[in-house]
Amino acid sequence: MTNKRPRLLAFETIRNFRDFGGYESQFGGRVRMGRLYRSGHHAEASEDELAKMDALGIHVQADLRRPDERDKQKSRFNPPVVITHDGGRESEAPHMRFLTQVTVDAEAADEWMAEYYEKAPFKAHHQALFRDWFVQLAEAPGEAAGLVNCAAGKDRTGILCALTHHILGVSEADMRADYDLTNEAVGVNQRLPEAAAHFNQMIGKDLPAEVYRPFMGVHLKYLDRAFGAINAKAGSLDGYLVDVLKVDSVLQADLRTKLIER
């Protein structure tokens, strides 16, 4: 914990809702808290939870879900700016399609997720979403906050939050610790047996609970695979931000001015 304000926010129906500010910056000072949030989807949010979210002052929401995900679980939260993209539509969730294969074990599931992370930064719709997040966040008025979410708030969200941390000068250690905090936020070890039973019933299988761990939580090696792919294809995180996402030095400086307190 880097600030007296709570990082994990308690919501009954929204998974993994937390503040990812508060970390020291290599540019001096620390990232402001109360300005950067991340979470899973909000399709089941209660009226009380929606009021609680409104009170956070969120102006920009980057909903990283595919259009089919948004269709099936319509968000109940509608801040002034909602960033979405129509690309990437699937007929069913890719991980569910993988789980219905004939031979699936924990090792195969782990590698499937690692390979997903390698591809994710270079999907065209992700790149558009990532860039729009940085642009809209920089243009948000005054003390307005931003929110990144996907379905579970851990993989797509985890990559974009790590990139945000990088721009803001958060150390690699703090960036990785914040990414890994998902496992505590969602209570992976506690929820895994129940979740495995649910998914086994859904797909008509009897797979060991460990098969489902990559789809419930995160592992630092997944983020390493994403960054490794970025370094291999773009030369560096900075190269990816500038050359691939077109988030130039001026935009990055604007974000630092807005989001770092000195």
N, C-alpha and C positions, 0 to 999 in steps of 0.2 A: 504494500500500500504506500502510495507516494503523497497522499493528501488526506486531511481529516474528513473530507466529504466521502460518502460511501461510493465505491466503484460499482458494486453489484446492486442493481435495483430490483426489488421484489415485485414480480407480476405473476398472477396465478396462471394466465393463459398464454403469456408471451415468453418464449424461451430465450435465455442468454442475453437479457437486456442489461447493458452496462455502459458506463462512462469510460471511454478510452483516452481521456486526457489526463493531465496531472503529472506527466513524466518530465524529467529534466531534459533540456534541449542542449545540444552541442553549440547552438547559436547564442546561448545565454538564456537565463530564466527557465521557465517550464511551460509546457503546453497547458492551456487553460482547461480547467474542469467546467462542466456544465455547458460545453460547446460542441462536444463530439460524442455521439452515442452509437451503439450497435446493438442488433437484436435479431431474433428470428421473425417470422411473419406475424401479422396482427389480425388475421382473419377471424379469430375467436375472441378478440378483446371485448371486455365488458364496457358499459358506459362509464363506470368509475375508472377503469384503466385508461380509457380514451381521454378522460378529463385529466388524469395524472400525466399523460403524455403531453397534452396541450400545455400544461403548466411548466413543462421543460423548455418552452420557447423554441421548439423545433420548426425551422423555416424550410429546410431542404431535406428531402428523403430520397436516397438512392435505393430503389427497390431492384435488386439484382436478379430477381427470379425470372425464369423464362415466361413467355406469355401464357403457355398452358398451365403453369403453376399459378399465375395470377388469376386465370379463369376459374380454376378449381377452388382456390382459397382466396377469395376477394378480400383485399385489405379494407379494414374499417377505419384506418387512419388516413386523413387527407390534409396534410399541411399545405402551405401555399405553393411550394414547388415539389413535384414528384417526378423523379427521373426514372423512366422505364425504357425498354427497347423491345421491338417486335421480332428480333432475331432469336434463333436458337430453339424454336418451337419443337417439341417432341410429342409423340403420341402417348408415351408413358415415361415415367422418370427413369433415366438411364441406369441408376443404381438398382432399381427394382427389376429392370430387364436383365441386368447382370445376375441378380440373386436367383432368378428362375432358371438359370442354366443347369445342365445336368450335374456337372462337377463344380462345386463351390466349397472352398474351405477358408480358414482364417487367413492363411498366407496369400491366397489369391485375392481375397477382399482387400487386404492391406495394399497389395501391389496395384489393384484397380484404382484405389483412391490416390496413390502416389502418382500414377499415370495421369489421372484427372488433373492434378495440380500442375503437371508439366504442360498440359494443353490449355488450361484455363486462361492464362495471361494473354494468349494469342488468338483467342476466339474473337471474331470481329465485333460481336455485340457486347462482349465484356469490355473491350477497348473503348467503345463508344460510351458505355456506361461509366467507366472509370474516369474518362476525360470530363464528361459532363458533371460528375461529382465535384471534381476539383474546380471547374469553372463556376458552377453555381454556388459552391461553398465560399469562394472568394468574393462573389457578388452579393452574398446574403447581407441584409441590412444590419447595422449596429452590432448588438450582442446576440444576434440570432444563432441558433444551434443547428447542427446537421445530424442526420441519422442514416446509417448504412444498414440495410437488412437483406437477407435472402430467405430461404425457407427455414433453415435452422440457425442462421447467423454465425456460421463457423468456417465454411470453406471459401466461397466467393467473397463473403464479408471479411473473412480473415485475411485474404490476400490484399483487398483494397485498404483495410485498416493498417496493415503493415506498410503499404506504400505511402499512406498518409503520414504515418509515423516517420518514415524515412525523410520525407520532405521537411518535416518539422524538427528534424535533428534528434529524434529519440534514439538512444543507444540500441545496438543490436540486442543486448541482454534484456533491456526493458521491452523492446518490441517482441521478442520471443516469449517473454514471460506473460505479456498481455495476450498474445495469441493462445498460449497454453492454458490461460485462465478459463477458457471455454469448458475444459473438463470439470473444473470445480463448479462453474456456473450452472451447468446442466446436470451435474451429479451423475456422471457416466457410470461409475461403478455401482451406484445404488439403483439406477434405472435400467441397466443393461439386461438383467434377467427378465424383467417384465416386458421390456421392449422386444426382446428376442422371441418371447412367447407370442406376442402380438403379431410380429412380422411372419413368424412361422405359420401361424393360423391363416394369415392373409394369403400366403403363397403356397400353402399346402405342403410344407416341408418340416423337417425336424433338424434344422441346422444348429450346431453349437452356438452358444451365446457370443463367443469371441468373433464369429463371422460378422456380427453386426457392429462391433466396436468402432470400426472406421467410419460408420455412418451415424454414429451417436456422438462421437467426440473428435478430438484432433490429435495429431502427433507432430512433433517438431520436424521430423524428417519429411513430412508432406510440404511444409513451408520451404524447407531446404530444396526440395525438388522443383518447386515453382521458381524460386530464386536462381537455382542452377540453370533452368531452362532460359530464364531471362538473361542471365550472364552469357550463356552460350550463343544466344541469338541476337541480343542487343548490345553485348559488351559489358554492361553494368546496369544497375538499377537506374542510375542517372540517365544512361543512354536510352533505356526503355521509356522513362518518363518523357524525355525531350524528343526523341526521334520516333517513337512508336505512338505514344499517347498525345504528343504535341503539347505537353505541359512544360512551357518554356521557363526560363529563369525569372522572367518578370512575374508570371503567374505564381510561381513557387514563392517568390519574395512577398507577394501580396498575401498569400496564405500564412506565411510566418508572421507578418505584421499583425494580421487579424487574430491569430490563434496562439501566439506565444506571449506570455506575460513576463516582463523583465523586472 
